[in-house]
Amino acid sequence: MTEHKDPSMLYIIWSVLAAFFGVQNKANYDRDRAYVEKVGFRPYLIAGIILTLLFIFSVALVVKIVLASV
């Protein structure tokens, strides 16, 4: 396996967003897998939880705004 550079937090967030939509390419997947094997999945888990909560709160806010305008 080739040596990969450790991803930054911004890259991890971008990678989790790509996984949400199912558009991760093989090169990024391999880089993520190598990083997870090296340090564990905790950074991806934290980013996933934060992004999921942001999504839920965003949907709730949009629904609240729409219902308030009706």
mmCIF file of the N, C-alpha and C atoms, coordinates in Angstrom:
data_MODEL
# 
_entry.id   MODEL 
# 
loop_
_atom_site.group_PDB 
_atom_site.id 
_atom_site.type_symbol 
_atom_site.label_atom_id 
_atom_site.label_alt_id 
_atom_site.label_comp_id 
_atom_site.label_asym_id 
_atom_site.label_entity_id 
_atom_site.label_seq_id 
_atom_site.pdbx_PDB_ins_code 
_atom_site.Cartn_x 
_atom_site.Cartn_y 
_atom_site.Cartn_z 
_atom_site.occupancy 
_atom_site.B_iso_or_equiv 
_atom_site.pdbx_formal_charge 
_atom_site.auth_seq_id 
_atom_site.auth_comp_id 
_atom_site.auth_asym_id 
_atom_site.auth_atom_id 
_atom_site.pdbx_PDB_model_num 
ATOM 1   N N  . MET A 1 1  ? 0.847   -1.179 0.000  1.00 0.00 ? 1  MET A N  1 
ATOM 2   C CA . MET A 1 1  ? 0.000   0.000  0.000  1.00 0.00 ? 1  MET A CA 1 
ATOM 3   C C  . MET A 1 1  ? 0.887   1.234  0.000  1.00 0.00 ? 1  MET A C  1 
ATOM 4   N N  . THR A 1 2  ? 0.449   2.268  -0.686 1.00 0.00 ? 2  THR A N  1 
ATOM 5   C CA . THR A 1 2  ? 1.230   3.499  -0.779 1.00 0.00 ? 2  THR A CA 1 
ATOM 6   C C  . THR A 1 2  ? 1.062   4.322  0.484  1.00 0.00 ? 2  THR A C  1 
ATOM 7   N N  . GLU A 1 3  ? 2.049   5.153  0.749  1.00 0.00 ? 3  GLU A N  1 
ATOM 8   C CA . GLU A 1 3  ? 2.018   6.021  1.919  1.00 0.00 ? 3  GLU A CA 1 
ATOM 9   C C  . GLU A 1 3  ? 1.123   7.224  1.641  1.00 0.00 ? 3  GLU A C  1 
ATOM 10  N N  . HIS A 1 4  ? 0.209   7.525  2.580  1.00 0.00 ? 4  HIS A N  1 
ATOM 11  C CA . HIS A 1 4  ? -0.709  8.647  2.424  1.00 0.00 ? 4  HIS A CA 1 
ATOM 12  C C  . HIS A 1 4  ? -0.411  9.698  3.475  1.00 0.00 ? 4  HIS A C  1 
ATOM 13  N N  . LYS A 1 5  ? -0.614  10.946 3.109  1.00 0.00 ? 5  LYS A N  1 
ATOM 14  C CA . LYS A 1 5  ? -0.478  12.055 4.047  1.00 0.00 ? 5  LYS A CA 1 
ATOM 15  C C  . LYS A 1 5  ? -1.693  12.067 4.963  1.00 0.00 ? 5  LYS A C  1 
ATOM 16  N N  . ASP A 1 6  ? -1.498  12.394 6.233  1.00 0.00 ? 6  ASP A N  1 
ATOM 17  C CA . ASP A 1 6  ? -2.618  12.464 7.170  1.00 0.00 ? 6  ASP A CA 1 
ATOM 18  C C  . ASP A 1 6  ? -3.561  13.592 6.773  1.00 0.00 ? 6  ASP A C  1 
ATOM 19  N N  . PRO A 1 7  ? -4.863  13.324 6.774  1.00 0.00 ? 7  PRO A N  1 
ATOM 20  C CA . PRO A 1 7  ? -5.820  14.354 6.367  1.00 0.00 ? 7  PRO A CA 1 
ATOM 21  C C  . PRO A 1 7  ? -6.021  15.413 7.451  1.00 0.00 ? 7  PRO A C  1 
ATOM 22  N N  . SER A 1 8  ? -6.340  16.624 7.016  1.00 0.00 ? 8  SER A N  1 
ATOM 23  C CA . SER A 1 8  ? -6.660  17.693 7.957  1.00 0.00 ? 8  SER A CA 1 
ATOM 24  C C  . SER A 1 8  ? -8.115  17.531 8.395  1.00 0.00 ? 8  SER A C  1 
ATOM 25  N N  . MET A 1 9  ? -8.521  18.299 9.395  1.00 0.00 ? 9  MET A N  1 
ATOM 26  C CA . MET A 1 9  ? -9.899  18.213 9.880  1.00 0.00 ? 9  MET A CA 1 
ATOM 27  C C  . MET A 1 9  ? -10.876 18.634 8.782  1.00 0.00 ? 9  MET A C  1 
ATOM 28  N N  . LEU A 1 10 ? -10.498 19.615 7.977  1.00 0.00 ? 10 LEU A N  1 
ATOM 29  C CA . LEU A 1 10 ? -11.354 20.040 6.872  1.00 0.00 ? 10 LEU A CA 1 
ATOM 30  C C  . LEU A 1 10 ? -11.538 18.897 5.870  1.00 0.00 ? 10 LEU A C  1 
ATOM 31  N N  . TYR A 1 11 ? -10.465 18.169 5.593  1.00 0.00 ? 11 TYR A N  1 
ATOM 32  C CA . TYR A 1 11 ? -10.567 17.028 4.689  1.00 0.00 ? 11 TYR A CA 1 
ATOM 33  C C  . TYR A 1 11 ? -11.473 15.945 5.272  1.00 0.00 ? 11 TYR A C  1 
ATOM 34  N N  . ILE A 1 12 ? -11.365 15.704 6.582  1.00 0.00 ? 12 ILE A N  1 
ATOM 35  C CA . ILE A 1 12 ? -12.205 14.692 7.230  1.00 0.00 ? 12 ILE A CA 1 
ATOM 36  C C  . ILE A 1 12 ? -13.674 15.092 7.115  1.00 0.00 ? 12 ILE A C  1 
ATOM 37  N N  . ILE A 1 13 ? -13.978 16.365 7.339  1.00 0.00 ? 13 ILE A N  1 
ATOM 38  C CA . ILE A 1 13 ? -15.357 16.836 7.207  1.00 0.00 ? 13 ILE A CA 1 
ATOM 39  C C  . ILE A 1 13 ? -15.829 16.666 5.771  1.00 0.00 ? 13 ILE A C  1 
ATOM 40  N N  . TRP A 1 14 ? -14.992 17.029 4.812  1.00 0.00 ? 14 TRP A N  1 
ATOM 41  C CA . TRP A 1 14 ? -15.337 16.879 3.397  1.00 0.00 ? 14 TRP A CA 1 
ATOM 42  C C  . TRP A 1 14 ? -15.572 15.406 3.057  1.00 0.00 ? 14 TRP A C  1 
ATOM 43  N N  . SER A 1 15 ? -14.761 14.537 3.607  1.00 0.00 ? 15 SER A N  1 
ATOM 44  C CA . SER A 1 15 ? -14.884 13.107 3.353  1.00 0.00 ? 15 SER A CA 1 
ATOM 45  C C  . SER A 1 15 ? -16.182 12.557 3.942  1.00 0.00 ? 15 SER A C  1 
ATOM 46  N N  . VAL A 1 16 ? -16.538 13.012 5.138  1.00 0.00 ? 16 VAL A N  1 
ATOM 47  C CA . VAL A 1 16 ? -17.788 12.568 5.761  1.00 0.00 ? 16 VAL A CA 1 
ATOM 48  C C  . VAL A 1 16 ? -18.984 13.082 4.962  1.00 0.00 ? 16 VAL A C  1 
ATOM 49  N N  . LEU A 1 17 ? -18.922 14.324 4.476  1.00 0.00 ? 17 LEU A N  1 
ATOM 50  C CA . LEU A 1 17 ? -19.998 14.844 3.634  1.00 0.00 ? 17 LEU A CA 1 
ATOM 51  C C  . LEU A 1 17 ? -20.133 14.033 2.350  1.00 0.00 ? 17 LEU A C  1 
ATOM 52  N N  . ALA A 1 18 ? -19.008 13.657 1.760  1.00 0.00 ? 18 ALA A N  1 
ATOM 53  C CA . ALA A 1 18 ? -19.047 12.827 0.552  1.00 0.00 ? 18 ALA A CA 1 
ATOM 54  C C  . ALA A 1 18 ? -19.668 11.465 0.869  1.00 0.00 ? 18 ALA A C  1 
ATOM 55  N N  . ALA A 1 19 ? -19.374 10.934 2.032  1.00 0.00 ? 19 ALA A N  1 
ATOM 56  C CA . ALA A 1 19 ? -19.956 9.648  2.428  1.00 0.00 ? 19 ALA A CA 1 
ATOM 57  C C  . ALA A 1 19 ? -21.466 9.784  2.652  1.00 0.00 ? 19 ALA A C  1 
ATOM 58  N N  . PHE A 1 20 ? -21.912 10.932 3.189  1.00 0.00 ? 20 PHE A N  1 
ATOM 59  C CA . PHE A 1 20 ? -23.355 11.171 3.357  1.00 0.00 ? 20 PHE A CA 1 
ATOM 60  C C  . PHE A 1 20 ? -24.077 11.040 2.022  1.00 0.00 ? 20 PHE A C  1 
ATOM 61  N N  . PHE A 1 21 ? -23.468 11.569 0.967  1.00 0.00 ? 21 PHE A N  1 
ATOM 62  C CA . PHE A 1 21 ? -24.093 11.552 -0.352 1.00 0.00 ? 21 PHE A CA 1 
ATOM 63  C C  . PHE A 1 21 ? -23.701 10.339 -1.188 1.00 0.00 ? 21 PHE A C  1 
ATOM 64  N N  . GLY A 1 22 ? -22.749 9.540  -0.709 1.00 0.00 ? 22 GLY A N  1 
ATOM 65  C CA . GLY A 1 22 ? -22.341 8.341  -1.424 1.00 0.00 ? 22 GLY A CA 1 
ATOM 66  C C  . GLY A 1 22 ? -21.519 8.606  -2.661 1.00 0.00 ? 22 GLY A C  1 
ATOM 67  N N  . VAL A 1 23 ? -20.703 9.649  -2.647 1.00 0.00 ? 23 VAL A N  1 
ATOM 68  C CA . VAL A 1 23 ? -19.922 10.009 -3.829 1.00 0.00 ? 23 VAL A CA 1 
ATOM 69  C C  . VAL A 1 23 ? -18.412 9.946  -3.576 1.00 0.00 ? 23 VAL A C  1 
ATOM 70  N N  . GLN A 1 24 ? -17.991 9.147  -2.635 1.00 0.00 ? 24 GLN A N  1 
ATOM 71  C CA . GLN A 1 24 ? -16.571 9.023  -2.322 1.00 0.00 ? 24 GLN A CA 1 
ATOM 72  C C  . GLN A 1 24 ? -15.862 8.243  -3.429 1.00 0.00 ? 24 GLN A C  1 
ATOM 73  N N  . ASN A 1 25 ? -14.722 8.732  -3.896 1.00 0.00 ? 25 ASN A N  1 
ATOM 74  C CA . ASN A 1 25 ? -13.992 7.981  -4.918 1.00 0.00 ? 25 ASN A CA 1 
ATOM 75  C C  . ASN A 1 25 ? -13.002 7.021  -4.260 1.00 0.00 ? 25 ASN A C  1 
ATOM 76  N N  . LYS A 1 26 ? -12.452 6.129  -5.048 1.00 0.00 ? 26 LYS A N  1 
ATOM 77  C CA . LYS A 1 26 ? -11.598 5.063  -4.513 1.00 0.00 ? 26 LYS A CA 1 
ATOM 78  C C  . LYS A 1 26 ? -10.324 5.601  -3.870 1.00 0.00 ? 26 LYS A C  1 
ATOM 79  N N  . ALA A 1 27 ? -9.720  6.610  -4.468 1.00 0.00 ? 27 ALA A N  1 
ATOM 80  C CA . ALA A 1 27 ? -8.480  7.163  -3.907 1.00 0.00 ? 27 ALA A CA 1 
ATOM 81  C C  . ALA A 1 27 ? -8.727  7.766  -2.526 1.00 0.00 ? 27 ALA A C  1 
ATOM 82  N N  . ASN A 1 28 ? -9.800  8.526  -2.390 1.00 0.00 ? 28 ASN A N  1 
ATOM 83  C CA . ASN A 1 28 ? -10.117 9.114  -1.084 1.00 0.00 ? 28 ASN A CA 1 
ATOM 84  C C  . ASN A 1 28 ? -10.511 8.042  -0.076 1.00 0.00 ? 28 ASN A C  1 
ATOM 85  N N  . TYR A 1 29 ? -11.234 7.031  -0.542 1.00 0.00 ? 29 TYR A N  1 
ATOM 86  C CA . TYR A 1 29 ? -11.608 5.933  0.345  1.00 0.00 ? 29 TYR A CA 1 
ATOM 87  C C  . TYR A 1 29 ? -10.366 5.220  0.872  1.00 0.00 ? 29 TYR A C  1 
ATOM 88  N N  . ASP A 1 30 ? -9.418  4.947  -0.008 1.00 0.00 ? 30 ASP A N  1 
ATOM 89  C CA . ASP A 1 30 ? -8.183  4.286  0.412  1.00 0.00 ? 30 ASP A CA 1 
ATOM 90  C C  . ASP A 1 30 ? -7.405  5.141  1.402  1.00 0.00 ? 30 ASP A C  1 
ATOM 91  N N  . ARG A 1 31 ? -7.344  6.452  1.168  1.00 0.00 ? 31 ARG A N  1 
ATOM 92  C CA . ARG A 1 31 ? -6.661  7.356  2.092  1.00 0.00 ? 31 ARG A CA 1 
ATOM 93  C C  . ARG A 1 31 ? -7.362  7.375  3.450  1.00 0.00 ? 31 ARG A C  1 
ATOM 94  N N  . ASP A 1 32 ? -8.685  7.418  3.445  1.00 0.00 ? 32 ASP A N  1 
ATOM 95  C CA . ASP A 1 32 ? -9.434  7.393  4.701  1.00 0.00 ? 32 ASP A CA 1 
ATOM 96  C C  . ASP A 1 32 ? -9.210  6.082  5.445  1.00 0.00 ? 32 ASP A C  1 
ATOM 97  N N  . ARG A 1 33 ? -9.252  4.978  4.718  1.00 0.00 ? 33 ARG A N  1 
ATOM 98  C CA . ARG A 1 33 ? -9.072  3.669  5.340  1.00 0.00 ? 33 ARG A CA 1 
ATOM 99  C C  . ARG A 1 33 ? -7.680  3.542  5.955  1.00 0.00 ? 33 ARG A C  1 
ATOM 100 N N  . ALA A 1 34 ? -6.662  4.029  5.264  1.00 0.00 ? 34 ALA A N  1 
ATOM 101 C CA . ALA A 1 34 ? -5.300  3.979  5.795  1.00 0.00 ? 34 ALA A CA 1 
ATOM 102 C C  . ALA A 1 34 ? -5.188  4.825  7.065  1.00 0.00 ? 34 ALA A C  1 
ATOM 103 N N  . TYR A 1 35 ? -5.833  5.984  7.080  1.00 0.00 ? 35 TYR A N  1 
ATOM 104 C CA . TYR A 1 35 ? -5.795  6.854  8.260  1.00 0.00 ? 35 TYR A CA 1 
ATOM 105 C C  . TYR A 1 35 ? -6.542  6.216  9.424  1.00 0.00 ? 35 TYR A C  1 
ATOM 106 N N  . VAL A 1 36 ? -7.673  5.587  9.146  1.00 0.00 ? 36 VAL A N  1 
ATOM 107 C CA . VAL A 1 36 ? -8.439  4.917  10.199 1.00 0.00 ? 36 VAL A CA 1 
ATOM 108 C C  . VAL A 1 36 ? -7.636  3.759  10.783 1.00 0.00 ? 36 VAL A C  1 
ATOM 109 N N  . GLU A 1 37 ? -6.943  3.010  9.950  1.00 0.00 ? 37 GLU A N  1 
ATOM 110 C CA . GLU A 1 37 ? -6.103  1.916  10.448 1.00 0.00 ? 37 GLU A CA 1 
ATOM 111 C C  . GLU A 1 37 ? -4.960  2.446  11.303 1.00 0.00 ? 37 GLU A C  1 
ATOM 112 N N  . LYS A 1 38 ? -4.494  3.646  10.993 1.00 0.00 ? 38 LYS A N  1 
ATOM 113 C CA . LYS A 1 38 ? -3.360  4.233  11.703 1.00 0.00 ? 38 LYS A CA 1 
ATOM 114 C C  . LYS A 1 38 ? -3.760  4.809  13.061 1.00 0.00 ? 38 LYS A C  1 
ATOM 115 N N  . VAL A 1 39 ? -4.842  5.606  13.101 1.00 0.00 ? 39 VAL A N  1 
ATOM 116 C CA . VAL A 1 39 ? -5.194  6.318  14.342 1.00 0.00 ? 39 VAL A CA 1 
ATOM 117 C C  . VAL A 1 39 ? -6.567  5.969  14.885 1.00 0.00 ? 39 VAL A C  1 
ATOM 118 N N  . GLY A 1 40 ? -7.383  5.262  14.139 1.00 0.00 ? 40 GLY A N  1 
ATOM 119 C CA . GLY A 1 40 ? -8.724  4.933  14.598 1.00 0.00 ? 40 GLY A CA 1 
ATOM 120 C C  . GLY A 1 40 ? -9.771  5.783  13.898 1.00 0.00 ? 40 GLY A C  1 
ATOM 121 N N  . PHE A 1 41 ? -11.021 5.452  14.134 1.00 0.00 ? 41 PHE A N  1 
ATOM 122 C CA . PHE A 1 41 ? -12.123 6.108  13.427 1.00 0.00 ? 41 PHE A CA 1 
ATOM 123 C C  . PHE A 1 41 ? -12.712 7.289  14.179 1.00 0.00 ? 41 PHE A C  1 
ATOM 124 N N  . ARG A 1 42 ? -12.178 7.624  15.339 1.00 0.00 ? 42 ARG A N  1 
ATOM 125 C CA . ARG A 1 42 ? -12.756 8.673  16.184 1.00 0.00 ? 42 ARG A CA 1 
ATOM 126 C C  . ARG A 1 42 ? -12.925 10.025 15.476 1.00 0.00 ? 42 ARG A C  1 
ATOM 127 N N  . PRO A 1 43 ? -11.937 10.534 14.698 1.00 0.00 ? 43 PRO A N  1 
ATOM 128 C CA . PRO A 1 43 ? -12.149 11.827 14.015 1.00 0.00 ? 43 PRO A CA 1 
ATOM 129 C C  . PRO A 1 43 ? -13.325 11.784 13.038 1.00 0.00 ? 43 PRO A C  1 
ATOM 130 N N  . TYR A 1 44 ? -13.497 10.667 12.347 1.00 0.00 ? 44 TYR A N  1 
ATOM 131 C CA . TYR A 1 44 ? -14.607 10.530 11.407 1.00 0.00 ? 44 TYR A CA 1 
ATOM 132 C C  . TYR A 1 44 ? -15.934 10.409 12.153 1.00 0.00 ? 44 TYR A C  1 
ATOM 133 N N  . LEU A 1 45 ? -15.923 9.723  13.283 1.00 0.00 ? 45 LEU A N  1 
ATOM 134 C CA . LEU A 1 45 ? -17.128 9.586  14.092 1.00 0.00 ? 45 LEU A CA 1 
ATOM 135 C C  . LEU A 1 45 ? -17.571 10.935 14.640 1.00 0.00 ? 45 LEU A C  1 
ATOM 136 N N  . ILE A 1 46 ? -16.633 11.702 15.156 1.00 0.00 ? 46 ILE A N  1 
ATOM 137 C CA . ILE A 1 46 ? -16.958 13.023 15.706 1.00 0.00 ? 46 ILE A CA 1 
ATOM 138 C C  . ILE A 1 46 ? -17.494 13.931 14.605 1.00 0.00 ? 46 ILE A C  1 
ATOM 139 N N  . ALA A 1 47 ? -16.829 13.947 13.457 1.00 0.00 ? 47 ALA A N  1 
ATOM 140 C CA . ALA A 1 47 ? -17.294 14.771 12.340 1.00 0.00 ? 47 ALA A CA 1 
ATOM 141 C C  . ALA A 1 47 ? -18.679 14.318 11.886 1.00 0.00 ? 47 ALA A C  1 
ATOM 142 N N  . GLY A 1 48 ? -18.913 13.021 11.827 1.00 0.00 ? 48 GLY A N  1 
ATOM 143 C CA . GLY A 1 48 ? -20.217 12.501 11.423 1.00 0.00 ? 48 GLY A CA 1 
ATOM 144 C C  . GLY A 1 48 ? -21.321 12.894 12.373 1.00 0.00 ? 48 GLY A C  1 
ATOM 145 N N  . ILE A 1 49 ? -21.054 12.813 13.670 1.00 0.00 ? 49 ILE A N  1 
ATOM 146 C CA . ILE A 1 49 ? -22.059 13.193 14.667 1.00 0.00 ? 49 ILE A CA 1 
ATOM 147 C C  . ILE A 1 49 ? -22.361 14.687 14.571 1.00 0.00 ? 49 ILE A C  1 
ATOM 148 N N  . ILE A 1 50 ? -21.327 15.509 14.478 1.00 0.00 ? 50 ILE A N  1 
ATOM 149 C CA . ILE A 1 50 ? -21.526 16.960 14.390 1.00 0.00 ? 50 ILE A CA 1 
ATOM 150 C C  . ILE A 1 50 ? -22.304 17.327 13.125 1.00 0.00 ? 50 ILE A C  1 
ATOM 151 N N  . LEU A 1 51 ? -21.937 16.747 11.988 1.00 0.00 ? 51 LEU A N  1 
ATOM 152 C CA . LEU A 1 51 ? -22.629 17.060 10.736 1.00 0.00 ? 51 LEU A CA 1 
ATOM 153 C C  . LEU A 1 51 ? -24.072 16.552 10.755 1.00 0.00 ? 51 LEU A C  1 
ATOM 154 N N  . THR A 1 52 ? -24.313 15.414 11.377 1.00 0.00 ? 52 THR A N  1 
ATOM 155 C CA . THR A 1 52 ? -25.679 14.898 11.498 1.00 0.00 ? 52 THR A CA 1 
ATOM 156 C C  . THR A 1 52 ? -26.532 15.828 12.358 1.00 0.00 ? 52 THR A C  1 
ATOM 157 N N  . LEU A 1 53 ? -25.976 16.277 13.474 1.00 0.00 ? 53 LEU A N  1 
ATOM 158 C CA . LEU A 1 53 ? -26.717 17.206 14.332 1.00 0.00 ? 53 LEU A CA 1 
ATOM 159 C C  . LEU A 1 53 ? -26.982 18.527 13.616 1.00 0.00 ? 53 LEU A C  1 
ATOM 160 N N  . LEU A 1 54 ? -26.004 19.031 12.875 1.00 0.00 ? 54 LEU A N  1 
ATOM 161 C CA . LEU A 1 54 ? -26.218 20.256 12.104 1.00 0.00 ? 54 LEU A CA 1 
ATOM 162 C C  . LEU A 1 54 ? -27.324 20.070 11.061 1.00 0.00 ? 54 LEU A C  1 
ATOM 163 N N  . PHE A 1 55 ? -27.352 18.920 10.428 1.00 0.00 ? 55 PHE A N  1 
ATOM 164 C CA . PHE A 1 55 ? -28.398 18.633 9.453  1.00 0.00 ? 55 PHE A CA 1 
ATOM 165 C C  . PHE A 1 55 ? -29.774 18.587 10.118 1.00 0.00 ? 55 PHE A C  1 
ATOM 166 N N  . ILE A 1 56 ? -29.880 17.908 11.247 1.00 0.00 ? 56 ILE A N  1 
ATOM 167 C CA . ILE A 1 56 ? -31.163 17.807 11.955 1.00 0.00 ? 56 ILE A CA 1 
ATOM 168 C C  . ILE A 1 56 ? -31.645 19.184 12.393 1.00 0.00 ? 56 ILE A C  1 
ATOM 169 N N  . PHE A 1 57 ? -30.738 19.983 12.978 1.00 0.00 ? 57 PHE A N  1 
ATOM 170 C CA . PHE A 1 57 ? -31.134 21.321 13.420 1.00 0.00 ? 57 PHE A CA 1 
ATOM 171 C C  . PHE A 1 57 ? -31.493 22.221 12.239 1.00 0.00 ? 57 PHE A C  1 
ATOM 172 N N  . SER A 1 58 ? -30.816 22.060 11.118 1.00 0.00 ? 58 SER A N  1 
ATOM 173 C CA . SER A 1 58 ? -31.140 22.849 9.926  1.00 0.00 ? 58 SER A CA 1 
ATOM 174 C C  . SER A 1 58 ? -32.531 22.507 9.402  1.00 0.00 ? 58 SER A C  1 
ATOM 175 N N  . VAL A 1 59 ? -32.844 21.233 9.333  1.00 0.00 ? 59 VAL A N  1 
ATOM 176 C CA . VAL A 1 59 ? -34.174 20.820 8.883  1.00 0.00 ? 59 VAL A CA 1 
ATOM 177 C C  . VAL A 1 59 ? -35.241 21.317 9.852  1.00 0.00 ? 59 VAL A C  1 
ATOM 178 N N  . ALA A 1 60 ? -34.985 21.201 11.143 1.00 0.00 ? 60 ALA A N  1 
ATOM 179 C CA . ALA A 1 60 ? -35.945 21.674 12.145 1.00 0.00 ? 60 ALA A CA 1 
ATOM 180 C C  . ALA A 1 60 ? -36.157 23.184 12.019 1.00 0.00 ? 60 ALA A C  1 
ATOM 181 N N  . LEU A 1 61 ? -35.087 23.922 11.772 1.00 0.00 ? 61 LEU A N  1 
ATOM 182 C CA . LEU A 1 61 ? -35.199 25.373 11.620 1.00 0.00 ? 61 LEU A CA 1 
ATOM 183 C C  . LEU A 1 61 ? -36.010 25.732 10.379 1.00 0.00 ? 61 LEU A C  1 
ATOM 184 N N  . VAL A 1 62 ? -35.761 25.057 9.275  1.00 0.00 ? 62 VAL A N  1 
ATOM 185 C CA . VAL A 1 62 ? -36.520 25.319 8.052  1.00 0.00 ? 62 VAL A CA 1 
ATOM 186 C C  . VAL A 1 62 ? -38.001 25.014 8.263  1.00 0.00 ? 62 VAL A C  1 
ATOM 187 N N  . VAL A 1 63 ? -38.305 23.901 8.915  1.00 0.00 ? 63 VAL A N  1 
ATOM 188 C CA . VAL A 1 63 ? -39.697 23.546 9.185  1.00 0.00 ? 63 VAL A CA 1 
ATOM 189 C C  . VAL A 1 63 ? -40.346 24.585 10.085 1.00 0.00 ? 63 VAL A C  1 
ATOM 190 N N  . LYS A 1 64 ? -39.627 25.030 11.101 1.00 0.00 ? 64 LYS A N  1 
ATOM 191 C CA . LYS A 1 64 ? -40.164 26.052 12.004 1.00 0.00 ? 64 LYS A CA 1 
ATOM 192 C C  . LYS A 1 64 ? -40.460 27.353 11.262 1.00 0.00 ? 64 LYS A C  1 
ATOM 193 N N  . ILE A 1 65 ? -39.558 27.773 10.391 1.00 0.00 ? 65 ILE A N  1 
ATOM 194 C CA . ILE A 1 65 ? -39.749 28.998 9.614  1.00 0.00 ? 65 ILE A CA 1 
ATOM 195 C C  . ILE A 1 65 ? -40.933 28.862 8.675  1.00 0.00 ? 65 ILE A C  1 
ATOM 196 N N  . VAL A 1 66 ? -41.037 27.723 8.000  1.00 0.00 ? 66 VAL A N  1 
ATOM 197 C CA . VAL A 1 66 ? -42.144 27.512 7.071  1.00 0.00 ? 66 VAL A CA 1 
ATOM 198 C C  . VAL A 1 66 ? -43.466 27.478 7.802  1.00 0.00 ? 66 VAL A C  1 
ATOM 199 N N  . LEU A 1 67 ? -43.520 26.799 8.931  1.00 0.00 ? 67 LEU A N  1 
ATOM 200 C CA . LEU A 1 67 ? -44.781 26.724 9.685  1.00 0.00 ? 67 LEU A CA 1 
ATOM 201 C C  . LEU A 1 67 ? -45.163 28.067 10.303 1.00 0.00 ? 67 LEU A C  1 
ATOM 202 N N  . ALA A 1 68 ? -44.170 28.863 10.634 1.00 0.00 ? 68 ALA A N  1 
ATOM 203 C CA . ALA A 1 68 ? -44.452 30.193 11.195 1.00 0.00 ? 68 ALA A CA 1 
ATOM 204 C C  . ALA A 1 68 ? -45.009 31.141 10.132 1.00 0.00 ? 68 ALA A C  1 
ATOM 205 N N  . SER A 1 69 ? -44.669 30.905 8.875  1.00 0.00 ? 69 SER A N  1 
ATOM 206 C CA . SER A 1 69 ? -45.136 31.797 7.817  1.00 0.00 ? 69 SER A CA 1 
ATOM 207 C C  . SER A 1 69 ? -46.496 31.381 7.267  1.00 0.00 ? 69 SER A C  1 
ATOM 208 N N  . VAL A 1 70 ? -47.021 30.258 7.694  1.00 0.00 ? 70 VAL A N  1 
ATOM 209 C CA . VAL A 1 70 ? -48.322 29.780 7.181  1.00 0.00 ? 70 VAL A CA 1 
ATOM 210 C C  . VAL A 1 70 ? -49.440 30.390 7.969  1.00 0.00 ? 70 VAL A C  1 
# 
